[in-house]
Amino acid sequence: MVLSHLEKLRPGQRVHLMGICGTAMASLAGLLKDKGLIVTGSDQNPYPPMSTQLEQLGIEVMRGYRPENLSAKPDLVIVGNVISKSNPEAIELLKQDLPYTSLPKALGEWIIEDRESLVVSGTHGKTTTTSLLAWVAEGLGLEPGFLIGGIPKNFSKSFQNPKGTHFIIEGDEYDTAFFDKVPKFTHYKPKHVILTSIEFDHADIYADLAAVKAAFRRLVELIPAHGTLLYNANDPSILELLQYAQVQRKKSYGSREWSVKSDYSFQVLKNNEEGSWFSVFRATQSLGEFFTPMNGNYNMMNATAVIGLADQLGWSMDSVRASLASFQGVRRRQEIIGEPRGITVIEDFAHHPTAVRETIQAIQKKYAGRKVFSVFEPRSATSRRRIFQKDYLEAFRESQETLIAEAYDATKIESADRFSAQELVTELVLAGKDAQSFSGADAIVAYLGKVAKPQDVILIMSNGGFDGIYQKLLHRLQEPVIEVLSS
């Protein structure tokens, strides 16, 4: 039976999560275990970092969705949005008439409750911005709770139960569950919101940009009059939605280089391999200089949003500055995973064309003077479709060398609608760019093992496991190079 109102579970009761290796689901699993519940879960294809986090927490993950996964008769089942009504485990759930609910509803009623809910939402930058906001709040001694769609290195886990009055959460626009077709953030009781951007994404559930904007309209309408909205001043889709917001405290943020004036703005001072130095202004008043180990203008945008919200909430700017400087980043976001033979290998979650473009620019700027290989796996529901075929051409136009894998599991998409790696490569080559397509991870590893040299940089972008390319490549690059000399 789907629960419209959730009674609090008691320590020792059993909760089963279907789709437990999703970033938010794995985080909720940790929150519930931390509250003394017995937590199990199932997933089709567990992969790091969430599978590793669950293993470290001692949470059992049943591989594959099967009716027998529910044989222990859990007191509650939480159904992830990856689960369809035709899923064999979901069929068994409905057959047994076990109590069930969704992740967002459980979070809203059991974890967020009546706390100050700080929600970071938008198409891009949610995970990094949420992580940074949580670290700033932690540095202030607020003892916040948080749930993040990634693992911040400062905390080494993606969740924390609140001891104080604040809960910080990544507000995803993806739908809640097969029985609750509303955006996740609808259940998060948003009071203070950072809205980073609105672009078309999630082509599997949204028909077009208008549908995406309708989802975010719900978010701005939910912010109470006494709350706060910090929004990207240069995003036209966000500007369209401001008329629907009842919140009185609406503040914009952006770069001082834009012609559009914003309430909070940043000015770049210096960028190098150590990070970024920048100044932030409230209108014309300087809030001082800041440093972050992160690179790229979009990361300074993220930091400026956090600084602006902190300023609106009356938080100590000196403490904010110290937290920014000590922020270690997020797993799978421009993360250096190894430097075999002096070759820097970087992992990133980028998959939307805008994120891909910005990530490439940031890495090539950070490692100026070094060769950068940009490796990409089209894996998300949207990137595997033709809808962004032309956008990816622009995303990779400035890449020094581009390596594109064939789209993941593309056979599930009609051939006329599929993204074509070969077509993209052809257009890049015609534009005078160095680009190749590959059948998969093994072929890319074999190629890079032959051509990558010390001081080169390899940027790998995927929102999934990419067939284990990360460890395969590190292993291959550690092998000695044997040069064959002609006689």
Secondary structure by P-SEA (a helix, b strand, c coil): ccccccccccccbbbbbcccccaaaaaaaaaaaaacccccccccccccaaaaaaaaaccccccccccccccccccbbbbccccccccaaaaaaaaaccccccaaaaaacccccccbbbbbbcccaaaaaaaaaaaaaaaacccccccccccccccccccccccccbbbbbcccccccccccccccccccccbbbbcccccccccccccaaaaaaaaaaaaaaccccbbbbbccccaaaaaacccccccbbbbbbbccccccccccccccccccccccccccccccccbbbbbccccaaaaaaaaaaaaaaaaacccaaaaaaaaaaccccccccccccccccbbbbbbccccaaaaaaaaaaaaaaaccbbbbbbbbccccccccccaaaaaaaaaccccbbbbcccccccccccccbbbaaaaaaaaaaacccccccccaaaaaaaaaccccccbbbbbbccccccaaaaaaaaaaacbbbbbbcc
